Amino acid sequence: MQKVLIASSDDFILYQPTILNLYDFLQIDFEVVVLTFEPEYLGKKKDLNRNIIYLECPAFAKKLFRFIDLSINFFFKRIDKYLFKLNFRVELLRGLKCRLIAEEIKRQLTDYVIAVDLMPLYAALSVSQNVHFLSLELQPYDSYLQKIDFKKIKSVITQNEDRFNYLFKNLHIHKFFIQNAPLYKNKNINKKPRNGLIWAGSIIERFGVFDCINFIEKYPEYKLMLKGASEENTRDQLYSKYLNLINENKIVVDESYLEVNDYIKYISNFKIGLCFYSWDLINANFNYRTAPSGKLFMYLAAGVPVIACNIQGFKFIEEHKAGVLIDNYESVTIYNAVKKIELNYDEYQNNCYKLFDEVNFDVGAKSFKNYLLSGQK
């Protein structure tokens, strides 16, 4: 059986459904290994059910490089309003991780490498000839963008044509559009009565979570479930500023981890899902304007109509009448969107299930798997 190695530089593999779904989808026909880093950012929990290698940076080097990176980044942030093209993204620590990834790929002697995002792609191309590119995050001014010879990669997995053209434009490369969506088998049909709003996914301030909480504060007849891992600073603010809403059970925070099938089943008990990014993040970052969120597809799989920000990557939700897109996060705007969905709830719910049938992970992944099985390298 041929071996596929999926290489990622992040440390929160449990919250990267595209990688986990790709592993599950390919492992029937290939020996699959995931290469990632020891979890830190969103907790210490590891996936013990899949074949995952967790790399660890040397402790002293990691602390030293992070300190230098943060110091330089602090300086750049103070002057970027005058020199906006200056951007520094923890380059020393990324360089260390790049070297560790390349060394491990070389040791693994794999048939195919699927590199997740630009830095792992650079590492993979330095030691392997059979590299495929899974593009999840597009960061502005990424230093590795200019270092890579894209003609050397065998194929690209991304979400849509806009994101493909952002990187490749006039290059002719095998491309596959696979959404950050659950597998079709994870679809959960639940026709029982549903209650409350849910925020499913990472609880991070820059994703607009506090705008959702402000809505609950303004309209206390509604309740909000925050279901996902929280970033430390956001968690501190949540419990310091909104403890009264938590004590009144108007906001419930549940950070327990669920496997995707159980997670979608859990989501299916709620009436409406919320999916926002901060407008500053949207305006500054092509990545967030064009990439449909993983939580959005989980809502579809659970038949939960969604209220989301009105951005390019979410337009298909409105086109298929599976939710409502909004142009601001004022509480009254969210309230009007809730009421619009409630007035015709059954239609919105049915449209969610229909749309999921068209955009689930399997739809694009089948073509990519067949491409590998055909012997392409």
C-alpha positions as CSV (number, residue, x, y, z in Angstrom):
1,M,0.0,0.0,0.0
2,Q,1.4,3.4,-1.0
3,K,2.1,5.9,1.7
4,V,0.7,9.5,1.9
5,L,2.1,12.0,4.4
6,I,0.1,15.2,5.2
7,A,2.4,17.8,6.6
8,S,1.1,20.8,8.6
9,S,2.9,23.5,10.6
10,D,0.0,24.2,13.0
11,D,-0.5,22.8,16.5
12,F,-4.2,22.4,16.6
13,I,-4.8,19.4,14.4
14,L,-8.1,18.5,16.2
15,Y,-9.6,21.7,14.9
16,Q,-8.5,21.3,11.3
17,P,-11.4,19.3,9.8
18,T,-10.1,19.3,6.2
19,I,-6.9,17.6,7.3
20,L,-8.7,15.0,9.4
21,N,-11.3,14.4,6.7
22,L,-8.6,13.9,4.1
23,Y,-6.9,11.4,6.3
24,D,-10.2,9.5,6.8
25,F,-11.1,9.6,3.2
26,L,-7.7,8.4,1.9
27,Q,-6.8,5.8,4.6
28,I,-9.0,3.1,3.0
29,D,-6.7,3.0,0.0
30,F,-3.4,4.4,1.3
31,E,-1.2,4.3,4.4
32,V,-1.7,7.8,5.7
33,V,0.4,9.7,8.2
34,V,-0.2,13.3,9.5
35,L,2.8,15.4,10.5
36,T,2.0,18.3,12.8
37,F,3.3,19.9,16.0
38,E,2.6,19.4,19.7
39,P,-0.7,21.1,20.6
40,E,-0.5,24.4,22.5
41,Y,-2.7,27.1,21.1
42,L,-6.2,25.6,21.7
43,G,-5.4,23.1,24.4
44,K,-3.2,20.1,24.9
45,K,-5.5,17.3,23.7
46,K,-4.2,15.0,21.0
47,D,-5.9,12.7,18.5
48,L,-5.1,9.2,19.5
49,N,-7.2,7.5,16.8
50,R,-5.2,8.4,13.8
51,N,-1.6,7.9,12.8
52,I,-0.2,11.3,13.7
53,I,3.4,12.4,14.3
54,Y,3.7,15.3,16.7
55,L,6.9,17.3,16.3
56,E,8.3,19.4,19.1
57,C,10.5,22.4,18.8
58,P,13.5,22.6,21.1
59,A,12.2,24.5,24.1
60,F,15.0,27.0,24.4
61,A,15.1,27.8,20.7
62,K,11.3,28.2,20.6
63,K,11.3,30.6,23.5
64,L,14.2,32.6,22.1
65,F,12.9,32.8,18.6
66,R,9.4,33.7,19.8
67,F,10.7,36.5,21.9
68,I,12.7,38.0,19.0
69,D,9.8,37.5,16.6
70,L,7.3,39.2,18.9
71,S,9.7,42.1,19.5
72,I,10.2,42.7,15.8
73,N,6.5,42.3,15.2
74,F,5.7,44.9,17.9
75,F,8.0,47.4,16.2
76,F,6.5,46.7,12.7
77,K,2.9,47.2,14.0
78,R,3.8,50.7,15.2
79,I,5.0,51.8,11.8
80,D,2.8,49.8,9.4
81,K,0.3,52.6,9.0
82,Y,3.1,54.5,7.2
83,L,4.9,51.5,5.6
84,F,2.0,49.1,5.1
85,K,4.0,46.5,3.2
86,L,6.1,45.7,6.2
87,N,4.8,42.5,7.7
88,F,6.5,40.1,10.0
89,R,4.9,36.8,10.9
90,V,7.1,35.0,13.5
91,E,9.7,34.2,10.8
92,L,12.4,32.8,13.0
93,L,10.1,30.3,14.6
94,R,8.5,29.4,11.2
95,G,12.0,28.8,9.9
96,L,12.7,26.4,12.8
97,K,9.5,24.6,12.1
98,C,10.3,24.5,8.4
99,R,13.6,22.7,9.0
100,L,11.9,20.2,11.4
101,I,9.2,19.4,8.9
102,A,11.7,18.9,6.0
103,E,13.8,16.6,8.2
104,E,10.8,14.4,9.2
105,I,9.5,14.2,5.6
106,K,12.9,13.0,4.5
107,R,12.9,10.3,7.2
108,Q,9.4,9.1,6.3
109,L,10.2,7.9,2.8
110,T,6.7,8.5,1.6
111,D,5.2,8.1,-1.9
112,Y,3.1,11.3,-1.8
113,V,3.4,14.4,0.3
114,I,0.4,16.7,0.8
115,A,1.8,20.0,2.2
116,V,-0.7,22.2,4.1
117,D,-0.1,25.9,3.3
118,L,3.0,27.7,2.1
119,M,5.7,27.0,4.6
120,P,5.2,23.2,4.8
121,L,5.1,23.3,1.0
122,Y,8.5,25.0,0.8
123,A,9.8,22.4,3.3
124,A,8.3,19.5,1.3
125,L,9.6,20.6,-2.1
126,S,13.1,20.8,-0.6
127,V,13.2,17.1,0.1
128,S,10.6,15.4,-2.1
129,Q,9.6,15.3,-5.8
130,N,6.0,14.1,-5.3
131,V,4.4,17.0,-3.5
132,H,0.7,18.1,-3.6
133,F,-0.5,21.3,-2.1
134,L,-3.5,21.7,0.2
135,S,-4.1,25.5,0.6
136,L,-6.2,26.3,3.7
137,E,-4.9,29.7,4.8
138,L,-3.7,32.6,2.6
139,Q,-1.7,35.0,4.7
140,P,-0.9,38.5,3.2
141,Y,2.8,39.1,2.6
142,D,3.8,35.5,3.4
143,S,7.6,35.4,2.9
144,Y,7.4,31.9,1.6
145,L,5.3,32.9,-1.4
146,Q,8.2,34.3,-3.3
147,K,10.5,31.3,-2.5
148,I,8.4,28.6,-4.0
149,D,8.6,27.3,-7.6
150,F,4.9,26.3,-8.0
151,K,5.7,24.5,-11.2
152,K,7.2,21.7,-9.1
153,I,4.0,20.8,-7.4
154,K,1.8,18.0,-8.8
155,S,-1.6,19.3,-7.9
156,V,-3.5,21.8,-5.8
157,I,-6.4,21.4,-3.4
158,T,-8.3,24.7,-2.6
159,Q,-11.8,25.9,-2.1
160,N,-12.7,27.9,-5.2
161,E,-11.4,29.6,-8.4
162,D,-10.8,32.9,-6.7
163,R,-8.4,31.4,-4.2
164,F,-6.7,29.3,-6.9
165,N,-6.1,32.4,-9.0
166,Y,-4.7,34.3,-6.1
167,L,-1.7,32.0,-6.0
168,F,-1.5,30.6,-9.5
169,K,-3.2,32.8,-12.0
170,N,-1.8,31.7,-15.4
171,L,-0.2,28.4,-14.3
172,H,-1.7,25.1,-15.6
173,I,-1.8,22.8,-12.5
174,H,-4.1,20.0,-11.7
175,K,-6.6,21.5,-9.3
176,F,-9.3,20.1,-7.0
177,F,-11.9,22.1,-5.2
178,I,-12.6,20.5,-1.8
179,Q,-14.6,22.4,0.8
180,N,-13.7,22.6,4.5
181,A,-16.9,20.5,5.1
182,P,-17.8,17.3,6.9
183,L,-17.9,14.0,5.1
184,Y,-21.3,13.1,3.6
185,K,-21.7,10.3,6.2
186,N,-21.7,12.9,9.0
187,K,-25.0,14.5,7.7
188,N,-27.5,14.5,10.6
189,I,-31.2,14.6,9.9
190,N,-33.0,15.9,12.9
191,K,-36.6,17.0,12.5
192,K,-37.2,17.5,16.2
193,P,-38.0,20.9,17.6
194,R,-34.9,23.1,18.1
195,N,-34.1,25.9,20.4
196,G,-31.5,28.6,20.9
197,L,-28.6,30.0,18.9
198,I,-25.2,28.3,18.6
199,W,-21.7,29.5,17.9
200,A,-19.9,26.3,16.8
201,G,-16.1,26.6,16.5
202,S,-13.1,28.4,17.9
203,I,-14.1,31.1,20.4
204,I,-11.9,34.0,19.3
205,E,-12.5,37.7,19.6
206,R,-11.4,38.5,16.0
207,F,-14.1,36.1,14.7
208,G,-16.8,38.4,16.1
209,V,-17.9,36.3,19.0
210,F,-18.5,39.3,21.3
211,D,-20.9,40.8,18.8
212,C,-23.0,37.6,19.2
213,I,-22.9,38.0,23.0
214,N,-23.9,41.7,22.8
215,F,-27.0,40.5,20.8
216,I,-28.0,38.3,23.7
217,E,-27.5,41.1,26.2
218,K,-29.8,43.3,24.1
219,Y,-32.4,40.5,23.4
220,P,-32.4,38.3,26.5
221,E,-35.3,36.2,25.2
222,Y,-32.6,34.3,23.2
223,K,-29.9,32.0,24.5
224,L,-26.5,31.4,23.0
225,M,-24.3,28.3,23.1
226,L,-20.6,28.8,22.6
227,K,-19.4,25.3,21.6
228,G,-15.7,25.1,20.9
229,A,-12.2,25.7,22.2
230,S,-11.5,29.3,23.3
231,E,-8.3,31.3,22.9
232,E,-7.0,32.4,26.3
233,N,-7.4,36.2,26.0
234,T,-10.9,35.8,24.7
235,R,-11.8,33.4,27.5
236,D,-10.6,35.9,30.1
237,Q,-12.7,38.7,28.6
238,L,-15.7,36.5,28.3
239,Y,-15.7,35.6,32.0
240,S,-14.8,39.1,33.2
241,K,-17.2,41.1,31.1
242,Y,-20.2,38.7,30.7
243,L,-20.2,36.6,33.9
244,N,-23.7,37.8,34.6
245,L,-25.0,36.4,31.4
246,I,-23.2,33.1,32.1
247,N,-24.7,32.9,35.6
248,E,-28.1,33.6,34.2
249,N,-27.6,30.7,31.7
250,K,-28.2,33.1,28.8
251,I,-24.7,32.2,27.5
252,V,-23.4,28.7,27.9
253,V,-19.7,27.9,27.3
254,D,-18.9,24.3,26.4
255,E,-15.3,23.7,25.5
256,S,-15.4,19.9,25.6
257,Y,-14.1,18.1,22.5
258,L,-16.4,16.0,20.3
259,E,-15.6,13.9,17.3
260,V,-17.2,15.4,14.2
261,N,-20.1,13.0,14.0
262,D,-21.1,13.7,17.6
263,Y,-20.4,17.4,17.1
264,I,-22.8,17.7,14.2
265,K,-25.4,15.8,16.1
266,Y,-25.0,18.2,19.0
267,I,-25.3,21.2,16.7
268,S,-28.5,19.8,15.2
269,N,-30.3,20.5,18.5
270,F,-30.1,24.3,17.9
271,K,-32.3,26.5,15.8
272,I,-29.8,29.0,14.2
273,G,-26.0,29.0,13.8
274,L,-23.8,32.1,13.8
275,C,-20.7,32.6,11.7
276,F,-18.9,35.9,11.8
277,Y,-15.4,37.4,11.3
278,S,-14.5,40.9,12.5
279,W,-14.8,43.5,9.7
280,D,-11.2,44.6,10.3
281,L,-10.1,41.0,9.6
282,I,-12.3,40.8,6.5
283,N,-11.1,44.1,5.1
284,A,-7.5,43.3,5.7
285,N,-7.3,39.7,4.7
286,F,-8.2,38.1,1.3
287,N,-8.1,34.7,3.1
288,Y,-11.1,35.5,5.3
289,R,-13.1,37.2,2.5
290,T,-13.0,34.2,0.2
291,A,-12.8,31.0,2.3
292,P,-16.1,29.4,3.6
293,S,-15.7,28.6,7.3
294,G,-15.7,25.1,8.5
295,K,-18.4,25.8,11.1
296,L,-20.7,27.0,8.3
297,F,-20.6,23.6,6.6
298,M,-21.2,21.9,9.9
299,Y,-24.4,23.9,10.3
300,L,-25.5,22.7,6.8
301,A,-24.8,19.1,7.7
302,A,-26.9,19.6,10.8
303,G,-29.7,21.4,9.0
304,V,-29.1,24.6,11.0
305,P,-29.8,27.8,9.0
306,V,-27.0,30.3,9.4
307,I,-26.6,34.0,10.0
308,A,-23.2,35.0,8.6
309,C,-21.3,38.1,7.5
310,N,-21.9,39.2,3.9
311,I,-18.6,38.3,2.2
312,Q,-17.6,36.8,-1.0
313,G,-16.9,33.3,0.4
314,F,-20.4,33.0,2.0
315,K,-22.5,34.1,-1.0
316,F,-23.6,30.6,-1.8
317,I,-25.5,30.5,1.5
318,E,-27.7,33.3,0.4
319,E,-28.0,32.1,-3.1
320,H,-29.4,28.7,-1.9
321,K,-31.5,30.3,0.8
322,A,-29.8,28.3,3.6
323,G,-29.3,31.4,5.7
324,V,-29.1,35.2,5.9
325,L,-26.0,37.4,5.2
326,I,-25.7,40.6,7.1
327,D,-23.6,43.8,6.5
328,N,-23.1,44.7,10.2
329,Y,-23.2,43.1,13.6
330,E,-25.6,45.6,15.3
331,S,-27.9,43.7,17.6
332,V,-31.0,44.9,15.7
333,T,-29.5,43.6,12.5
334,I,-28.9,40.1,14.0
335,Y,-32.4,40.2,15.5
336,N,-34.0,41.0,12.1
337,A,-32.0,38.1,10.5
338,V,-33.2,35.7,13.2
339,K,-36.8,36.8,12.6
340,K,-36.5,36.4,8.8
341,I,-35.3,32.8,9.3
342,E,-38.0,32.0,11.9
343,L,-40.8,33.1,9.6
344,N,-39.9,30.4,7.1
345,Y,-37.9,28.0,9.1
346,D,-38.7,24.7,7.5
347,E,-37.7,26.0,4.0
348,Y,-34.4,27.3,5.3
349,Q,-33.7,24.0,7.1
350,N,-34.5,21.9,4.1
351,N,-32.3,24.1,1.9
352,C,-29.4,23.5,4.4
353,Y,-29.6,19.8,3.9
354,K,-29.9,20.1,0.1
355,L,-26.9,22.4,-0.1
356,F,-24.8,20.1,2.0
357,D,-25.5,17.3,-0.5
358,E,-23.7,19.5,-3.1
359,V,-20.8,20.8,-1.0
360,N,-19.8,18.0,1.4
361,F,-16.2,16.9,1.5
362,D,-16.7,13.8,-0.6
363,V,-17.8,15.7,-3.7
364,G,-14.3,17.1,-4.4
365,A,-12.2,14.5,-2.5
366,K,-13.3,11.6,-4.8
367,S,-11.6,13.2,-7.8
368,F,-8.4,13.8,-5.9
369,K,-8.2,10.3,-4.5
370,N,-8.8,8.8,-8.0
371,Y,-6.0,11.1,-9.2
372,L,-3.6,9.6,-6.7
373,L,-4.8,6.0,-7.4
374,S,-4.1,6.5,-11.1
375,G,-0.4,6.7,-10.2
376,Q,0.1,10.4,-10.6
377,K,3.2,11.7,-8.9
